[in-house]
Amino acid sequence: MRKLKEMFMMNIRQYAMMVALLFIVLLFQYLTDGVLLRPLNLTNIIQQNGYILILAIGMLLCILTGNIDLSVGSVAAFVGAVGGTLMTVWKWPVIPSILVCLALGVLIGCWQGFWIAYFRIPAFIVTLAGMLCFRGLTLVMLKGQTLAPMPDLFRTLFTTFIPDVLGGEGLNHTALAIVGALLLAFAFFELRDRRNKQAYGFEVAPLPFWMLKILLIASVVTAFTYQLARHRGIPMVLVLLGALVLIYSFITRKTVFGRHVYAFGGNEKAAKLSGIDTNKVFFLVYANMGLMAAVAGLAFMGRLNAASPVAGVNFELDAIGACFIGGASASGGIGTVTGAIIGGLIMGVLNNGMSIVGVSIDWQQVVKGLVLLAAVAFDVYTKKKTAK
């Protein structure tokens, strides 16, 4: 029990947010008379929040260094404007247009990272300037007009669903088969990780509790997938998001660069004295943020089926809020990709649930602000408790 208590206290913020997400889902499932978890509405939640969750993954790395990026919404809008111009005005093929947009996002991230990492201009100032510049460039490029529609292939890549090649009727069997295979792979890798930790003398949870955790995760994911399978299956944006979660979870947990990012956020001076090129880490974090903003911009343009001059408004605030609600620390060095996704889902379910109930957009902003404040206050409180 002592070991379990210690493990719980080390991860109290993330566990608390999981419980909060479950509570919010159950609350709105009751308040909406079951509408929240209907297959069509679940699909809407994913498509409405996919681009925010993509931004939150990139924003997490910035927050791990103790900084934020205020420009991501404007960068996403600018990349969308460029992509829309290439595909609808200049009639470029879809794939080259997407590659240009991704390269542009990386270039913008490198530009901002250069000033932040090597000139040590505060990230807040550099990205605030970027927010203003790229919002203005978006308006200049689109001339205040919306470009639509996007080519069929582009819409297919970002707004359609994985086809049911197994030929289910009324239930997407392919979706269930894919998720079943992924859950088996997840259990295998979790078991291997547990055995590796035991081999090196690390403390692990007792086997019954570990098995209970795997079963709970599998049950929730299976129930979620079953609801999606009752509609049209797995949306392409969920496939993209899932791939990004796996990639960035691996980067942050298993790679040298990931450890360097955490070390940077924990204590930059100590990280530098230990031989870490902190300038390079700082630069790469913001270059990556530019890439993620470009991906989010393309995903949002796919959902709208248009390049809009007002795209990306307040995206940065939602992404930052998702990370902090999901357990990231404002002082840096603490946070996980999974936590950022949980935080983003809390925000998304709150938005969706309050909209169904009929809460006005004004009060929705108030509730989201209070939730963010409560999450950060909880973080400060738990830090003080553990320090004692």
FIKOL-543204 format. One record per residue (C-alpha): chain; x, y, z; residue in one letter. Coordinates in steps of 0.001 Angstrom, whole numbers, plus 500000, padded with zeros to 6 digits. Layout:
 ch     c1     c2     c3 aa
  A      X      Y      Z  A
...
This chain:
 ch     c1     c2     c3 aa
  A 500000 500000 500000  M
  A 502903 502346 500716  R
  A 504229 501879 497185  K
  A 500785 502458 495713  L
  A 500397 505635 497769  K
  A 503789 506922 496589  E
  A 502973 506151 492936  M
  A 499603 507879 493290  F
  A 501169 510986 494857  M
  A 503776 511162 492068  M
  A 501022 511113 489432  N
  A 498197 512708 491415  I
  A 497592 515512 488918  R
  A 497174 513177 485940  Q
  A 494967 510742 487884  Y
  A 492872 513638 489160  A
  A 492345 514910 485612  M
  A 491303 511426 484458  M
  A 488726 511310 487239  V
  A 487615 514850 486340  A
  A 487172 513869 482680  L
  A 485111 510828 483660  L
  A 482974 512946 486008  F
  A 482365 515608 483329  I
  A 481410 512967 480749  V
  A 478948 511301 483124  L
  A 477531 514664 484215  L
  A 476799 515843 480686  F
  A 475607 512395 479625  Q
  A 472938 512833 482307  Y
  A 472217 516518 481593  L
  A 471880 515915 477838  T
  A 469658 512832 478256  D
  A 472270 510593 476646  G
  A 473044 512804 473641  V
  A 476705 513372 474600  L
  A 477844 509791 473986  L
  A 475760 509099 470916  R
  A 477893 507920 467965  P
  A 477327 511019 465832  L
  A 478101 513409 468696  N
  A 481279 511527 469648  L
  A 482442 511887 466055  T
  A 481660 515607 466208  N
  A 483705 516007 469400  I
  A 486716 514410 467714  I
  A 486458 516498 464561  Q
  A 485776 519724 466464  Q
  A 488758 519323 468780  N
  A 491271 517366 466702  G
  A 493280 520412 465631  Y
  A 493389 521758 469217  I
  A 494732 518429 470466  L
  A 497370 518474 467716  I
  A 498447 521953 468835  L
  A 498457 520833 472476  A
  A 501012 518108 471697  I
  A 503417 520666 470248  G
  A 502614 523238 472942  M
  A 503497 520707 475634  L
  A 507151 520731 474560  L
  A 507201 524535 474759  C
  A 505652 524438 478231  I
  A 508147 521788 479345  L
  A 510866 524385 478728  T
  A 508954 526852 480908  G
  A 507617 528909 477980  N
  A 504589 529167 475692  I
  A 503884 529981 472037  D
  A 501244 532646 471399  L
  A 501573 532519 467616  S
  A 500226 529036 466846  V
  A 496693 530146 465948  G
  A 497981 532779 463532  S
  A 500557 530382 462063  V
  A 497835 527761 461521  A
  A 495686 530373 459775  A
  A 498590 531566 457601  F
  A 499522 528017 456589  V
  A 495865 527393 455738  G
  A 495811 530564 453622  A
  A 498919 529433 451742  V
  A 497530 525928 451248  G
  A 494166 527245 450102  G
  A 495839 529588 447611  T
  A 498038 526819 446231  L
  A 495201 524347 445761  M
  A 492233 526531 444763  T
  A 493824 529531 443022  V
  A 497066 528205 441577  W
  A 495630 524677 441095  K
  A 498631 522871 442563  W
  A 498286 519122 443249  P
  A 497235 518273 446803  V
  A 500302 516352 448015  I
  A 502928 518945 446899  P
  A 500729 521672 448446  S
  A 500617 519832 451765  I
  A 504392 519338 451731  L
  A 504944 523036 451045  V
  A 502632 523926 453941  C
  A 504478 521607 456327  L
  A 507835 523010 455215  A
  A 506494 526529 455709  L
  A 505421 525649 459257  G
  A 508893 524315 460072  V
  A 510490 527427 458546  L
  A 508309 529703 460673  I
  A 509152 527652 463769  G
  A 512865 527884 462960  C
  A 512574 531660 462485  W
  A 510981 532130 465892  Q
  A 513226 529537 467528  G
  A 516304 531356 466240  F
  A 515409 534572 468074  W
  A 514308 532719 471184  I
  A 517198 530260 471481  A
  A 520196 532187 470220  Y
  A 519301 535814 470955  F
  A 517387 534909 474121  R
  A 514545 537267 473366  I
  A 511716 536061 475654  P
  A 509483 533528 473918  A
  A 506433 535508 475004  F
  A 507635 538552 473044  I
  A 508796 536663 469942  V
  A 505617 534630 469617  T
  A 503425 537649 470389  L
  A 505146 539391 467472  A
  A 504589 536254 465392  G
  A 500917 536213 466304  M
  A 500499 539769 465008  L
  A 502668 539283 461900  C
  A 501138 536036 460675  F
  A 497592 537169 461378  R
  A 498289 540223 459244  G
  A 499886 538126 456484  L
  A 496828 535849 456491  T
  A 494541 538822 455902  L
  A 496856 540176 453190  V
  A 497027 536826 451405  M
  A 493295 536115 451476  L
  A 492274 539782 451024  K
  A 489543 539209 453592  G
  A 487917 536498 451457  Q
  A 487331 532791 452046  T
  A 488770 530303 449560  L
  A 486598 527221 448968  A
  A 486020 524419 448253  P
  A 489125 522300 448719  M
  A 489993 519459 446281  P
  A 488382 516070 446861  D
  A 491682 514366 447749  L
  A 492399 516952 450442  F
  A 488978 516441 452006  R
  A 489500 512687 451850  T
  A 492769 512953 453761  L
  A 491375 515075 456591  F
  A 487602 514649 456874  T
  A 486607 511135 455813  T
  A 486666 507826 457690  F
  A 488660 504605 457383  I
  A 486632 502452 454967  P
  A 485070 499260 456307  D
  A 486895 496701 454186  V
  A 485456 493875 456334  L
  A 481965 494715 455120  G
  A 480019 495227 458333  G
  A 476370 496212 458142  E
  A 475338 498858 460660  G
  A 478631 498365 462499  L
  A 482104 499173 461197  N
  A 483979 495897 461731  H
  A 487248 497308 460420  T
  A 487307 499943 463181  A
  A 486788 497297 465849  L
  A 489466 495037 464346  A
  A 492035 497853 464149  I
  A 491468 498977 467718  V
  A 491501 495380 468968  G
  A 494913 494841 467381  A
  A 496185 498107 468838  L
  A 495009 497162 472324  L
  A 496833 493834 472096  L
  A 499979 495666 471030  A
  A 499519 498159 473880  F
  A 499212 495353 476453  A
  A 502302 493623 475031  F
  A 504482 496752 475198  F
  A 503201 497658 478670  E
  A 504068 494150 479873  L
  A 507522 494368 478307  R
  A 508093 497771 479907  D
  A 507015 496401 483282  R
  A 509427 493460 483001  R
  A 512292 495747 481979  N
  A 511682 497951 485009  K
  A 511653 494903 487272  Q
  A 514891 493657 485718  A
  A 516631 496941 486531  Y
  A 515227 497139 490050  G
  A 512613 499859 489534  F
  A 509441 499829 491587  E
  A 506301 498786 489714  V
  A 502661 498476 490697  A
  A 501519 495062 491982  P
  A 500427 492746 489184  L
  A 496676 492804 490068  P
  A 496630 496601 489960  F
  A 498597 496634 486707  W
  A 496134 494184 485155  M
  A 493210 496263 486431  L
  A 494689 499352 484768  K
  A 495068 497543 481434  I
  A 491522 496179 481629  L
  A 490054 499594 482459  L
  A 491882 501247 479549  I
  A 490858 498461 477175  A
  A 487218 498680 478318  S
  A 487010 502446 477857  V
  A 488712 502377 474458  V
  A 486564 499466 473258  T
  A 483330 501166 474351  A
  A 484437 504391 472664  F
  A 485333 502549 469441  T
  A 482056 500635 469470  Y
  A 480143 503921 469518  Q
  A 482215 505250 466606  L
  A 481698 501970 464728  A
  A 477945 502419 465030  R
  A 478241 505651 463011  H
  A 480896 505581 460274  R
  A 483948 504245 462067  G
  A 487274 505934 462777  I
  A 487708 509496 461419  P
  A 490965 510190 459570  M
  A 491746 513060 461934  V
  A 491652 510559 464832  L
  A 494145 508360 462966  V
  A 496425 511386 462533  L
  A 496027 512366 466184  L
  A 496673 508818 467384  G
  A 499863 508601 465317  A
  A 501093 511920 466738  L
  A 500343 510814 470303  V
  A 502362 507614 469809  L
  A 505268 509421 468150  I
  A 505525 512216 470703  Y
  A 504984 509902 473677  S
  A 507952 507906 472410  F
  A 510015 511067 471855  I
  A 509337 512487 475315  T
  A 509721 509201 477212  R
  A 512292 507166 475303  K
  A 514681 509499 473438  T
  A 517692 511581 474416  V
  A 516040 514714 473030  F
  A 512976 514121 475219  G
  A 515120 513773 478335  R
  A 516969 516936 477377  H
  A 513693 518863 477103  V
  A 512666 517770 480606  Y
  A 516137 518588 481941  A
  A 515982 522020 480309  F
  A 512654 522766 481962  G
  A 513755 521400 485338  G
  A 516892 523537 485574  N
  A 518463 525052 482463  E
  A 521724 525982 484171  K
  A 522203 522461 485535  A
  A 521320 520988 482133  A
  A 523916 523186 480454  K
  A 526593 522236 482982  L
  A 525838 518550 482337  S
  A 526712 518990 478652  G
  A 523296 519555 477077  I
  A 523224 522046 474201  D
  A 520322 524021 475649  T
  A 520229 526474 472734  N
  A 519754 523613 470280  K
  A 517013 522052 472415  V
  A 515224 525412 472654  F
  A 515499 525931 468885  F
  A 514199 522460 468013  L
  A 511238 522781 470373  V
  A 509985 525880 468542  Y
  A 510802 524448 465108  A
  A 508612 521478 466063  N
  A 505866 523839 467259  M
  A 505826 525423 463808  G
  A 505380 521989 462240  L
  A 502503 521114 464562  M
  A 500826 524455 463885  A
  A 501003 523677 460158  A
  A 499446 520228 460686  V
  A 496676 521768 462802  A
  A 496096 524460 460173  G
  A 495666 521841 457450  L
  A 493342 519766 459649  A
  A 491193 522803 460418  F
  A 491086 523807 456748  M
  A 489977 520263 455904  G
  A 487170 520437 458448  R
  A 485957 523814 457159  L
  A 486576 522800 453543  N
  A 487867 526360 453185  A
  A 490767 528692 453942  A
  A 489305 531416 456145  S
  A 490819 534764 457266  P
  A 489375 534238 460753  V
  A 490752 530711 461205  A
  A 492912 530020 464232  G
  A 491413 532647 466536  V
  A 492117 531680 470187  N
  A 493632 528330 469174  F
  A 496737 529158 471222  E
  A 494674 529755 474363  L
  A 492857 526427 474003  D
  A 496137 524568 473416  A
  A 497844 526203 476402  I
  A 494797 525556 478573  G
  A 494721 521882 477523  A
  A 498342 521396 478596  C
  A 497922 523078 481989  F
  A 494653 521304 482744  I
  A 496318 518017 481762  G
  A 499084 518338 484344  G
  A 501848 520432 482763  A
  A 503595 522801 485158  S
  A 503889 526505 484387  A
  A 507456 526430 485722  S
  A 508482 523751 483188  G
  A 509874 520228 483403  G
  A 506561 518492 484242  I
  A 503900 517217 481858  G
  A 503011 514363 479520  T
  A 501509 513996 476074  V
  A 498706 511864 477510  T
  A 497972 514551 480072  G
  A 497735 517229 477370  A
  A 495250 515063 475450  I
  A 493170 514533 478598  I
  A 493186 518283 479235  G
  A 492093 518962 475670  G
  A 489288 516411 475955  L
  A 488068 518042 479169  I
  A 487852 521376 477349  M
  A 486198 519753 474317  G
  A 483581 517842 476327  V
  A 482799 520969 478343  L
  A 482262 522971 475146  N
  A 480151 520298 473514  N
  A 478118 519444 476589  G
  A 477341 523058 477454  M
  A 476344 523755 473851  S
  A 473890 520835 473864  I
  A 472435 521922 477200  V
  A 471997 525453 475865  G
  A 474601 527399 477829  V
  A 475542 530590 475984  S
  A 479044 531046 474550  I
  A 479679 533834 477059  D
  A 479151 531571 480054  W
  A 481100 528796 478352  Q
  A 484166 531068 478375  Q
  A 483613 531776 482077  V
  A 483412 528075 482928  V
  A 486532 527237 480887  K
  A 488457 530018 482613  G
  A 487451 528767 486050  L
  A 488393 525190 485147  V
  A 491838 526355 484010  L
  A 492340 528372 487199  L
  A 491248 525429 489350  A
  A 493655 523069 487547  A
  A 496660 525350 488075  V
  A 495634 526024 491692  A
  A 495482 522265 492252  F
  A 498977 521948 490786  D
  A 500347 524596 493165  V
  A 498576 522990 496129  Y
  A 499900 519493 495415  T
  A 503440 520830 494980  K
  A 503281 522460 498401  K
  A 501923 519257 499941  K
  A 504650 517073 498434  T
  A 507323 519616 499423  A
  A 506287 519241 503059  K
